[in-house]
Amino acid sequence: MKKTIIDLFESSVQQYPNNTFLLEKSEGKFRPTTYTDVHQQVYRLGAGLQSLGVKKGDTMALLSEGRNLWVIGELAMFYAGAINVPLSIKLEESNDLLFRLLHGDVKYIMVSGTQLKKIRLIKDKLPLVEKIIVFDAQDKYEEKEIGIEEVFKDGEQFLATHTLEEFLAVGQSIQNNDYATITYTSGTTADPKGVVLTHRNYTANVEQACTLVNIDHTWRTLIILPLDHCFAHVVGFYIMMSKGATAATVQVGRTPMETLKNIPLNIREVRPHFILSVPALAKTFKKNIEQGIRAKGPSAVRLFNWGMKIKQLYYGDSNLDFKGWRYALKPLVCLFDKILFSKVRDNFGGELKFFIGGGALLDKDLQKFYVGIGIPMYQGYGLSEATPVISSNGPELYRFGSSGKLVKPLRLKICDMDGKELPIGEMGEIVVKGENVMAGYWKNPESTAETVRNGYLYTGDLGYMSKEGLLYVKGRFKSLLISSDGEKYSPEGIEEALVEKSPFIDQVMLYNNQCATTTALIVPNRDALRRNLKDKSILDDNTDARKYCLEVIESELARFKKGGEFQGMFPERWLPSSFAVLAEAFTEQNQMINSTMKMVRPKIEKAYKERIDYMYTSEGKQTMNQANIDAVL
């Protein structure tokens, strides 16, 4: 059966014509746009694209902050038969942006006013580009540029001089296996790869994801993740579209920081029922809540902590577990909820039922915090190559530490290094098969053949299935630590624990490539170290202060070893026996973390090869080596 994104959109407009589809803030308030209004705008813009000369199979790029025109623009592309290359606004024009536009064979670009300067700087290097469509009116348009209002007018003229059937013929000719988007992964292994997703990939994943969470036409979400990401695409607006529900976008500020500051305000204004999140945002929300409680004084902090412990004890790690004696806590849970946690939830609009976290793994303490305030944060799992949703916890079933139930229908198996399927409970590579598996990588048949074999997507992620039918994701299959005797271990859990449990460690990457010992590259939290020095009345401008800071970091690592408070949490052999302190953090700018905040290990290993090799020398094994002393503050 044919079910393209166009088919899905037309069906929703027919079923929910007067429902609000999009919410965008302008002139001080969020203004609704109904399904019918969006439909009309998509037709006008789609016809305008056809009149510009956009042909079926052309690739177009979309570079903009989240807004109505982002969604309308992508849908209009499909009616013109084009393929969207969605681009992150975090990309710098000098390399990443140029690479994607050239590699994607982009002929047309839709761009917001604030991002236009990036395109102008490189457009001379883009010979294929025919038109640059600018969302926001400019005082002056340069060569090849055109304002979107003019494209809308061209579309009206096109519709006035052509029959509706002529306009719709292109969109209706699109089949399930026609390409919808080319999404460039930021990658943890190599250069970005263009993930080709078909129309059916999207509509299939919408159907699959809806088997995990029941939403209806009354629901609202505020999309705080970038719209170019698959997760925001499918769960942020295509699932909402399929149900006749409402998707709001964050008010764009004059700077990225101002946009971030708008998020809490917009949440209160939109009053969403669920929000997509990532660990970094979840931690920011938690920090803001705790700061607000501390501002009310010590008694408020004690009350909050007591209430949090009661609620966390009552709810436990899973709704699969029998509560037993914990039922006796229910009156206290209700009391704390009424006098304290309901007020915290009011800051999230009062109707927020849950968060869903994608990207990097959420730690259990973070999830327990949110269950405590009454807005659970459910861990999900997916990747762009799977459009992206593979599994998630949800209101009906959750267990902290897991990535939840699989979407349906989906075939999943866990394989060893040789591709052999392993039994339940054993750890190996996560391999999936379903209609959500990508068509392949754009112009990269070698990587496609390596990643998709016999219809199965080899995710490169390490995990296992539990007897409860829950998926546990443990890190990257190919980032395993490998000891000198060939034993393998995933580093992510240790790295996350070190950062979570230590206020003095901001980032850490473990390394062991067939060596007798494990080492660590550490980015310290210098503010915390300086506060510690101040508390100890130690001046921070001398070698002794630097050595003291290195002792602090060493003692933080020792907490996980024999005799420490966290001993036994991880096998001792995989804990770092030596470490290198780095002067620079891992960032998106230096390409050492990707857009989902995962470390790009090969790039880090390459950049710090000399420091890694040095840690395996007799001098480098010493904590007080000169390289560490120089870098720590």
C-alpha positions as CSV (number, residue, x, y, z in Angstrom):
1,M,0.0,0.0,0.0
2,K,1.3,3.5,-0.9
3,K,1.9,5.6,2.1
4,T,4.2,8.5,1.5
5,I,4.6,11.6,3.8
6,I,2.3,13.4,1.3
7,D,-0.3,10.7,1.8
8,L,0.0,11.0,5.6
9,F,-0.3,14.8,5.4
10,E,-3.3,14.8,3.1
11,S,-5.0,12.2,5.4
12,S,-4.4,14.3,8.5
13,V,-5.7,17.5,6.9
14,Q,-8.9,15.6,5.9
15,Q,-9.4,14.2,9.4
16,Y,-8.4,17.3,11.5
17,P,-8.9,20.4,9.2
18,N,-9.6,22.8,12.1
19,N,-7.1,21.4,14.6
20,T,-4.0,23.5,15.4
21,F,-1.0,21.8,13.7
22,L,1.8,24.5,14.3
23,L,2.4,27.0,17.0
24,E,4.9,29.8,16.6
25,K,5.6,32.8,18.7
26,S,5.3,36.2,17.0
27,E,4.5,39.7,18.4
28,G,4.6,38.4,22.0
29,K,2.3,35.4,21.8
30,F,2.1,31.9,20.3
31,R,-0.2,31.9,17.3
32,P,-1.9,28.8,16.0
33,T,-1.9,27.6,12.4
34,T,-4.5,25.0,11.6
35,Y,-4.0,21.9,9.4
36,T,-6.0,23.6,6.7
37,D,-3.9,26.7,6.8
38,V,-0.7,24.7,6.7
39,H,-2.1,22.7,3.8
40,Q,-2.8,25.9,1.8
41,Q,0.6,27.3,2.5
42,V,2.3,24.1,1.5
43,Y,0.4,24.1,-1.8
44,R,1.3,27.7,-2.5
45,L,5.0,27.1,-1.7
46,G,5.1,23.8,-3.5
47,A,3.7,25.3,-6.6
48,G,6.2,28.2,-6.3
49,L,9.0,25.7,-6.2
50,Q,7.6,24.0,-9.3
51,S,7.5,27.4,-11.0
52,L,11.1,28.0,-10.0
53,G,12.0,24.9,-11.9
54,V,12.4,22.3,-9.1
55,K,12.1,18.9,-10.6
56,K,11.4,15.4,-9.2
57,G,14.6,14.0,-7.7
58,D,16.3,17.4,-7.2
59,T,18.0,17.8,-3.8
60,M,17.3,20.9,-1.8
61,A,18.9,22.0,1.5
62,L,17.1,23.5,4.5
63,L,19.1,25.6,6.9
64,S,17.1,27.3,9.6
65,E,16.1,27.5,13.2
66,G,12.9,25.7,14.2
67,R,9.9,27.5,12.9
68,N,6.6,27.0,10.9
69,L,8.4,27.6,7.6
70,W,10.8,24.7,8.4
71,V,7.9,22.2,8.4
72,I,6.0,24.0,5.6
73,G,9.2,24.2,3.6
74,E,10.0,20.5,3.8
75,L,6.4,19.5,2.9
76,A,6.5,21.9,0.0
77,M,9.7,20.3,-1.3
78,F,7.9,16.9,-1.4
79,Y,5.0,18.3,-3.4
80,A,7.6,19.6,-5.9
81,G,9.2,16.1,-5.9
82,A,12.4,17.2,-4.2
83,I,14.6,15.5,-1.6
84,N,15.4,17.5,1.5
85,V,18.9,17.8,2.9
86,P,18.2,19.1,6.4
87,L,21.2,21.0,7.9
88,S,22.2,21.9,11.4
89,I,22.5,25.6,12.3
90,K,25.6,24.6,14.3
91,L,27.5,23.8,11.2
92,E,30.3,26.1,10.2
93,E,30.4,27.2,6.5
94,S,34.2,26.6,6.1
95,N,34.0,22.8,6.1
96,D,31.0,20.8,7.3
97,L,28.4,23.0,5.6
98,L,30.2,23.2,2.3
99,F,30.9,19.4,2.4
100,R,27.2,18.6,2.8
101,L,26.0,21.0,0.1
102,L,28.5,19.7,-2.4
103,H,28.3,16.0,-1.5
104,G,24.4,16.3,-1.5
105,D,24.4,17.8,-5.1
106,V,22.2,20.5,-3.7
107,K,20.5,22.7,-6.4
108,Y,18.2,24.9,-4.2
109,I,18.6,26.2,-0.6
110,M,16.0,27.3,1.8
111,V,17.6,29.5,4.5
112,S,16.6,31.7,7.4
113,G,17.8,35.3,7.5
114,T,20.1,34.6,10.4
115,Q,21.8,31.7,8.6
116,L,22.1,33.5,5.2
117,K,25.5,34.9,5.9
118,K,26.9,31.3,6.0
119,I,25.6,30.6,2.6
120,R,26.8,33.9,1.1
121,L,30.3,33.1,2.3
122,I,30.5,29.9,0.3
123,K,28.0,30.2,-2.6
124,D,30.8,30.9,-5.1
125,K,32.0,27.4,-4.3
126,L,28.5,25.9,-5.0
127,P,28.2,25.8,-8.8
128,L,25.1,23.5,-8.8
129,V,23.0,25.9,-6.7
130,E,20.4,27.7,-8.8
131,K,18.3,29.5,-6.2
132,I,18.6,30.5,-2.6
133,I,15.2,31.0,-1.0
134,V,15.4,33.3,2.0
135,F,12.7,33.0,4.8
136,D,13.2,36.5,6.1
137,A,12.9,39.7,4.0
138,Q,16.3,41.3,3.2
139,D,17.1,44.9,2.3
140,K,19.1,43.7,-0.6
141,Y,19.1,40.3,-2.3
142,E,22.3,39.1,-3.9
143,E,22.7,37.0,-7.1
144,K,20.6,33.8,-7.1
145,E,18.7,34.9,-3.9
146,I,14.9,35.3,-3.7
147,G,12.6,36.1,-0.8
148,I,10.1,33.4,0.1
149,E,7.2,35.8,-0.2
150,E,8.0,36.0,-3.9
151,V,8.0,32.2,-4.2
152,F,4.6,32.1,-2.5
153,K,3.3,34.7,-5.1
154,D,4.8,32.7,-7.9
155,G,3.0,29.7,-6.5
156,E,-0.3,31.5,-6.4
157,Q,0.2,32.5,-10.1
158,F,1.1,28.9,-10.9
159,L,-2.0,27.5,-9.3
160,A,-4.1,30.2,-11.1
161,T,-2.8,29.2,-14.5
162,H,-2.6,25.4,-14.0
163,T,-5.1,22.9,-12.8
164,L,-4.8,21.5,-9.3
165,E,-4.4,18.0,-10.9
166,E,-1.3,19.3,-12.8
167,F,0.2,20.6,-9.6
168,L,-0.6,17.5,-7.5
169,A,0.6,15.1,-10.2
170,V,4.3,15.4,-9.1
171,G,3.5,14.7,-5.4
172,Q,1.1,11.9,-6.3
173,S,3.7,10.2,-8.5
174,I,6.0,9.7,-5.4
175,Q,6.1,6.1,-4.3
176,N,7.1,4.6,-0.9
177,N,10.7,3.9,-1.9
178,D,11.3,7.4,-3.3
179,Y,13.8,9.4,-1.3
180,A,12.5,12.0,1.2
181,T,15.6,13.2,3.0
182,I,19.4,12.9,3.1
183,T,20.4,13.4,6.7
184,Y,24.1,13.8,7.3
185,T,25.2,12.0,10.5
186,S,27.7,13.9,12.6
187,G,29.3,10.5,13.1
188,T,31.5,9.0,15.8
189,T,33.8,7.2,13.5
190,A,34.6,9.1,10.3
191,D,33.4,11.8,7.8
192,P,29.7,12.6,7.8
193,K,27.6,10.1,5.8
194,G,24.4,11.0,4.1
195,V,21.6,8.8,5.5
196,V,19.0,8.3,2.7
197,L,15.5,7.9,4.1
198,T,12.5,7.1,2.0
199,H,9.0,8.3,2.4
200,R,8.0,4.9,3.7
201,N,10.9,4.9,6.1
202,Y,9.3,7.9,7.7
203,T,5.7,6.8,7.7
204,A,6.6,3.3,8.8
205,N,8.6,4.7,11.8
206,V,5.6,6.9,12.7
207,E,3.4,3.8,12.8
208,Q,6.1,1.9,14.8
209,A,6.7,4.7,17.3
210,C,3.0,5.0,18.0
211,T,3.0,1.4,19.3
212,L,5.0,2.7,22.3
213,V,3.1,5.8,23.3
214,N,-0.6,6.6,23.0
215,I,-1.2,10.2,22.0
216,D,-4.2,11.8,20.5
217,H,-5.3,15.0,18.7
218,T,-5.5,17.0,22.0
219,W,-1.7,16.7,22.7
220,R,0.9,19.4,22.3
221,T,4.7,19.3,22.2
222,L,7.3,22.0,22.2
223,I,10.2,20.9,19.9
224,I,13.4,22.1,21.7
225,L,15.7,19.9,19.6
226,P,16.9,21.0,16.2
227,L,14.4,20.1,13.5
228,D,17.1,18.7,11.2
229,H,17.5,15.7,13.5
230,C,15.6,12.6,12.7
231,F,14.3,12.3,16.3
232,A,12.7,15.8,16.0
233,H,11.4,15.0,12.5
234,V,9.6,11.8,13.4
235,V,8.5,12.3,17.0
236,G,8.4,16.1,17.0
237,F,6.2,16.8,14.1
238,Y,5.4,13.7,11.9
239,I,3.9,11.7,14.8
240,M,2.0,14.8,15.9
241,M,0.8,15.3,12.3
242,S,-0.4,11.7,12.0
243,K,-2.6,12.2,15.1
244,G,-3.9,15.7,14.4
245,A,-1.9,17.0,17.3
246,T,0.0,20.3,17.8
247,A,3.8,21.0,17.4
248,A,5.2,24.2,18.7
249,T,8.7,25.6,18.1
250,V,11.0,27.6,20.4
251,Q,11.1,31.3,20.0
252,V,14.3,32.2,18.2
253,G,16.5,34.7,20.0
254,R,19.1,37.1,18.6
255,T,21.8,34.7,19.8
256,P,21.9,30.9,20.4
257,M,22.1,31.7,24.2
258,E,19.0,33.8,24.0
259,T,17.1,31.0,22.2
260,L,18.1,28.6,25.0
261,K,16.9,31.1,27.6
262,N,13.5,31.2,25.8
263,I,12.9,27.5,26.4
264,P,11.7,27.6,30.0
265,L,9.4,30.6,29.2
266,N,8.0,28.8,26.1
267,I,7.4,25.6,28.0
268,R,5.1,27.6,30.4
269,E,3.4,29.3,27.5
270,V,2.8,26.2,25.3
271,R,2.0,23.8,28.2
272,P,3.2,20.8,26.3
273,H,2.2,17.2,27.2
274,F,5.6,15.8,26.4
275,I,9.0,17.1,25.4
276,L,11.9,15.5,23.5
277,S,15.2,15.9,25.4
278,V,18.8,15.0,25.5
279,P,21.0,14.5,28.6
280,A,22.6,18.0,28.4
281,L,19.2,19.7,28.5
282,A,17.9,17.3,31.1
283,K,20.8,18.2,33.3
284,T,20.3,21.9,32.8
285,F,16.6,21.6,33.8
286,K,17.6,19.7,36.9
287,K,20.2,22.3,37.8
288,N,17.7,25.1,37.5
289,I,15.2,23.3,39.7
290,E,17.7,22.7,42.4
291,Q,18.9,26.3,42.3
292,G,15.3,27.4,42.7
293,I,14.9,25.2,45.7
294,R,18.2,26.3,47.3
295,A,17.1,30.0,46.9
296,K,14.2,29.3,49.2
297,G,16.5,28.4,52.1
298,P,17.8,25.3,54.0
299,S,14.4,24.2,55.3
300,A,13.1,24.1,51.7
301,V,16.1,22.0,50.6
302,R,15.5,19.5,53.4
303,L,11.8,19.2,52.6
304,F,12.6,18.8,48.9
305,N,15.3,16.1,49.5
306,W,13.0,14.2,52.0
307,G,10.1,14.3,49.5
308,M,12.4,13.2,46.7
309,K,13.6,10.2,48.6
310,I,10.1,9.1,49.6
311,K,8.8,9.4,45.9
312,Q,11.9,7.7,44.5
313,L,11.5,4.8,47.0
314,Y,7.8,4.5,46.2
315,Y,8.2,4.4,42.4
316,G,11.5,2.4,42.4
317,D,13.3,1.6,39.1
318,S,10.4,0.2,37.2
319,N,6.6,0.0,37.1
320,L,7.1,-3.7,36.4
321,D,8.2,-4.4,40.0
322,F,5.6,-5.3,42.7
323,K,5.5,-2.4,45.2
324,G,4.7,-4.6,48.3
325,W,5.3,-2.7,51.5
326,R,6.0,0.5,49.4
327,Y,2.2,1.0,49.0
328,A,2.3,2.3,52.6
329,L,4.2,5.3,51.3
330,K,1.4,6.4,49.0
331,P,-0.2,8.9,51.5
332,L,3.2,10.6,51.9
333,V,3.7,10.6,48.1
334,C,0.4,12.3,47.6
335,L,1.1,14.9,50.3
336,F,4.5,15.8,48.9
337,D,3.1,16.0,45.4
338,K,0.4,18.4,46.5
339,I,2.5,20.8,48.7
340,L,5.8,20.7,46.7
341,F,6.2,18.8,43.4
342,S,3.0,20.1,41.8
343,K,4.5,23.6,42.1
344,V,7.7,22.4,40.4
345,R,5.6,21.0,37.6
346,D,3.9,24.3,37.2
347,N,7.2,25.7,35.8
348,F,6.8,23.1,33.0
349,G,3.3,24.3,32.1
350,G,1.4,22.0,34.5
351,E,0.4,19.5,31.8
352,L,3.8,17.8,31.1
353,K,3.4,14.1,31.4
354,F,6.9,13.0,30.5
355,F,10.1,13.6,28.7
356,I,11.6,11.2,26.2
357,G,15.4,11.2,26.0
358,G,17.3,10.3,22.9
359,G,20.9,10.5,21.9
360,A,23.4,9.6,24.7
361,L,22.3,7.4,27.5
362,L,20.5,9.0,30.5
363,D,22.0,8.0,33.8
364,K,19.7,6.4,36.4
365,D,20.1,9.1,38.9
366,L,18.9,11.7,36.4
367,Q,15.8,9.5,35.6
368,K,15.1,9.0,39.3
369,F,15.2,12.8,39.9
370,Y,12.5,13.3,37.2
371,V,10.3,10.5,38.5
372,G,10.6,12.2,41.9
373,I,9.2,15.5,40.6
374,G,6.5,13.6,38.8
375,I,7.6,14.1,35.2
376,P,9.4,10.9,34.3
377,M,12.2,11.0,31.7
378,Y,12.0,7.9,29.6
379,Q,15.1,6.6,27.8
380,G,14.7,5.8,24.1
381,Y,17.1,4.4,21.6
382,G,17.5,4.9,17.9
383,L,19.8,6.2,15.2
384,S,19.3,8.1,11.9
385,E,19.8,4.9,9.9
386,A,16.6,3.6,11.5
387,T,14.6,6.8,10.9
388,P,15.4,6.8,14.1
389,V,13.1,5.1,16.7
390,I,14.0,1.5,17.6
391,S,12.8,1.3,21.2
392,S,11.7,3.4,24.2
393,N,10.4,3.3,27.7
394,G,7.0,4.8,28.2
395,P,4.1,5.3,30.7
396,E,2.9,1.7,30.2
397,L,6.3,0.1,30.8
398,Y,9.6,1.4,31.9
399,R,12.8,0.3,33.7
400,F,15.5,2.8,34.4
401,G,18.8,1.8,32.9
402,S,17.0,0.1,29.9
403,S,16.1,1.6,26.5
404,G,12.6,0.1,26.8
405,K,10.4,-2.0,24.5
406,L,11.0,-2.4,20.8
407,V,8.7,-0.7,18.3
408,K,6.4,-3.0,16.4
409,P,6.8,-4.5,13.9
410,L,10.6,-4.8,14.1
411,R,13.0,-7.7,14.0
412,L,16.0,-7.4,16.4
413,K,18.9,-9.7,17.0
414,I,22.1,-9.4,19.0
415,C,25.2,-10.6,17.1
416,D,28.8,-11.4,18.0
417,M,31.9,-10.2,16.1
418,D,31.3,-12.8,13.4
419,G,27.6,-11.9,12.9
420,K,26.3,-14.9,14.8
421,E,23.1,-14.4,16.7
422,L,23.4,-14.6,20.5
423,P,20.8,-15.8,23.0
424,I,18.8,-13.5,25.3
425,G,20.9,-11.9,28.0
426,E,24.2,-12.0,26.0
427,M,25.8,-8.8,24.9
428,G,26.8,-8.1,21.3
429,E,26.0,-5.8,18.4
430,I,22.4,-4.6,18.0
431,V,21.1,-5.5,14.6
432,V,17.6,-4.6,13.3
433,K,15.3,-5.2,10.3
434,G,12.1,-3.3,9.5
435,E,10.6,-0.8,7.1
436,N,12.3,1.9,9.0
437,V,15.8,0.8,7.9
438,M,17.4,3.4,5.6
439,A,17.8,3.0,1.8
440,G,21.5,3.4,2.3
441,Y,24.2,6.1,2.4
442,W,24.2,8.8,-0.3
443,K,26.9,8.1,-2.9
444,N,28.6,5.6,-0.6
445,P,28.0,2.0,-1.7
446,E,30.9,0.6,0.4
447,S,29.5,1.9,3.7
448,T,26.0,0.9,2.7
449,A,27.1,-2.6,2.0
450,E,29.0,-2.8,5.3
451,T,26.1,-1.4,7.4
452,V,23.0,-2.9,5.7
453,R,23.3,-6.7,5.0
454,N,20.3,-8.8,3.8
455,G,18.0,-6.1,5.0
456,Y,19.5,-5.9,8.5
457,L,20.9,-2.7,9.8
458,Y,24.1,-3.3,11.8
459,T,23.9,-0.4,14.2
460,G,27.5,-0.5,15.6
461,D,25.9,-0.3,19.1
462,L,26.5,-2.7,21.9
463,G,23.6,-4.1,23.9
464,Y,21.5,-7.1,24.9
465,M,17.8,-8.0,25.3
466,S,16.5,-8.9,28.8
467,K,14.1,-11.7,29.7
468,E,11.5,-8.9,30.3
469,G,11.8,-8.0,26.6
470,L,13.6,-4.7,27.3
471,L,16.6,-3.5,25.3
472,Y,19.8,-2.5,27.1
473,V,22.3,-0.3,25.2
474,K,25.8,-0.3,26.6
475,G,27.8,1.8,24.2
476,R,29.5,1.6,20.9
477,F,30.3,-2.0,19.7
478,K,33.4,-0.7,18.0
479,S,34.6,1.5,20.8
480,L,35.3,-1.5,23.1
481,L,38.3,-1.4,25.3
482,I,40.5,-4.4,24.4
483,S,43.1,-5.7,26.9
484,S,46.3,-7.4,26.1
485,D,44.7,-10.9,26.6
486,G,41.9,-10.0,24.1
487,E,39.1,-9.4,26.7
488,K,36.7,-6.7,25.7
489,Y,34.8,-4.1,27.7
490,S,32.6,-1.1,26.9
491,P,33.9,2.1,28.4
492,E,30.8,4.3,28.3
493,G,29.3,3.3,31.6
494,I,32.6,4.0,33.5
495,E,33.0,7.3,31.7
496,E,29.5,8.4,32.5
497,A,29.9,7.4,36.2
498,L,33.2,9.3,36.5
499,V,31.6,12.5,35.2
500,E,28.3,12.0,37.1
501,K,29.9,11.2,40.5
502,S,32.8,13.7,40.4
503,P,32.3,17.5,40.4
504,F,36.0,17.8,39.3
505,I,35.7,15.9,36.1
506,D,33.9,17.4,33.1
507,Q,34.7,14.9,30.4
508,V,36.7,11.6,30.2
509,M,37.6,9.1,27.5
510,L,39.1,5.8,28.5
511,Y,41.6,4.1,26.2
512,N,42.9,0.5,26.0
513,N,44.0,-1.0,22.7
514,Q,45.4,-4.4,23.6
515,C,47.4,-3.0,26.5
516,A,48.0,-4.3,30.0
517,T,46.4,-1.2,31.6
518,T,43.6,1.3,30.8
519,T,44.4,5.0,30.6
520,A,42.1,8.1,30.6
521,L,42.1,11.5,28.9
522,I,40.4,13.9,31.3
523,V,39.0,17.4,30.9
524,P,38.8,18.8,34.4
525,N,36.1,21.1,35.8
526,R,38.5,24.0,36.4
527,D,35.9,26.2,38.1
528,A,35.3,23.4,40.7
529,L,39.0,22.9,41.2
530,R,39.5,26.6,41.8
531,R,36.6,26.7,44.3
532,N,38.2,23.8,46.1
533,L,41.5,25.6,46.3
534,K,39.8,28.7,47.6
535,D,38.0,26.6,50.3
536,K,41.4,25.2,51.3
537,S,42.9,28.7,51.3
538,I,45.4,27.6,48.6
539,L,46.6,30.2,46.0
540,D,45.9,29.0,42.5
541,D,48.9,30.6,40.8
542,N,51.7,28.1,41.6
543,T,52.9,24.6,41.0
544,D,51.9,23.4,44.4
545,A,48.3,24.4,43.6
546,R,48.4,22.5,40.4
547,K,49.8,19.4,42.0
548,Y,47.1,19.6,44.7
549,C,44.5,19.7,41.9
550,L,46.0,16.6,40.3
551,E,45.8,14.8,43.7
552,V,42.1,15.7,43.8
553,I,41.5,14.2,40.4
554,E,43.5,11.1,41.4
555,S,41.5,10.7,44.5
556,E,38.3,11.0,42.5
557,L,39.4,8.0,40.3
558,A,40.3,6.1,43.5
559,R,36.7,6.3,44.7
560,F,35.9,3.5,42.2
561,K,38.9,1.3,43.1
562,K,39.4,-1.1,46.0
563,G,38.7,0.7,49.3
564,G,36.7,3.5,47.6
565,E,33.0,4.2,48.1
566,F,32.2,3.0,44.6
567,Q,34.5,-0.1,44.6
568,G,33.0,-3.0,42.7
569,M,30.9,-0.9,40.5
570,F,33.3,-1.7,37.6
571,P,36.0,-4.3,37.1
572,E,39.3,-2.9,38.4
573,R,41.2,-3.7,35.3
574,W,39.1,-1.4,33.2
575,L,39.6,1.6,35.5
576,P,42.4,4.0,34.5
577,S,45.7,3.3,36.1
578,S,47.1,6.6,34.7
579,F,45.5,9.8,33.2
580,A,46.3,12.7,31.0
581,V,44.8,16.1,31.8
582,L,43.8,18.0,28.7
583,A,43.9,21.8,28.3
584,E,41.0,21.9,25.8
585,A,37.5,20.4,26.1
586,F,35.9,18.0,23.6
587,T,33.4,20.2,21.7
588,E,31.4,20.3,18.4
589,Q,33.8,23.1,17.2
590,N,36.9,20.9,17.4
591,Q,34.7,18.0,16.1
592,M,35.5,15.8,19.1
593,I,31.9,15.5,20.0
594,N,29.0,15.2,17.6
595,S,25.6,16.9,17.6
596,T,24.1,14.3,19.9
597,M,26.9,15.0,22.4
598,K,28.7,11.7,21.8
599,M,32.5,11.6,21.7
600,V,34.1,11.0,18.3
601,R,36.7,8.6,19.6
602,P,38.8,8.2,16.5
603,K,39.3,12.0,16.3
604,I,40.2,12.3,20.0
605,E,42.6,9.3,19.7
606,K,44.3,10.9,16.7
607,A,44.5,14.4,18.2
608,Y,46.0,13.1,21.5
609,K,48.0,10.1,20.2
610,E,51.2,11.5,21.7
611,R,49.6,12.0,25.1
612,I,48.1,8.4,25.0
613,D,51.5,7.0,24.0
614,Y,53.1,9.1,26.8
615,M,50.8,7.5,29.4
616,Y,52.3,4.1,28.7
617,T,55.9,5.4,29.5
618,S,57.4,5.3,33.0
619,E,57.3,9.1,33.2
620,G,53.8,9.5,31.8
621,K,52.4,6.9,34.2
622,Q,53.2,9.4,37.0
623,T,50.3,11.7,37.9
624,M,52.7,14.6,38.6
625,N,54.2,14.6,35.1
626,Q,54.9,18.0,33.6
627,A,52.2,17.7,30.9
628,N,49.5,17.2,33.6
629,I,50.9,20.0,35.8
630,D,50.9,22.4,32.8
631,A,47.3,21.5,31.7
632,V,45.4,21.2,34.9
633,L,44.5,24.9,35.6
